[in-house]
């Protein structure tokens, strides 16, 4: 199964190289990354897919799933580190920069 997701990512990489605005390729790559536990990378692709085509229900579904898994992982980490230590850790290591002007922390 792991090999299938890695192959899917390679196939999507090739499709995106040929057609950088192919939203479904970003959705499929994001879904594969989500299944591999790479939630932040998955969200980058899923957000890109939505920015290209905001009518793709599968992009929103996979985005929600990735956010949920990321939150579950974050909660486990927060419990291990203690909240204030965790918050500093998360801000330092987050890969997703806040895209909103109103975001005061710079991270989601």
C-alpha positions, 0 to 999 in steps of 0.5 A: 500500500505504501508503494502505491501512494508513493507511485501516485505521488510520482504520477501526480508530480509528472502530471503537474509538471506537464499541466501546472493548473490541473487541480485534480492532480493536486487533489490526488497528490494531497490525498496520497500525502494525507494517507502517508501521514504528511498532513501539512504537505497534503494541505499545501496541495489541497489548498492549491487545488481549491485555489485552481478549482473551488468546485472540487468536493474531493479537495474540501473533503481531503482538506478536512480529513488532513486538518482533522488528522493534523489536529489529532497529532497536535493534541497528542503532542500538546499533551506530551509537551505541555501547552505553552511549550507545545505552542512555541514548538508548533510556531517554530516548526509549522510548515504552513504560513498563515495566508490571512492578514489578520493572523497574528501568530503567522501560523494556522 
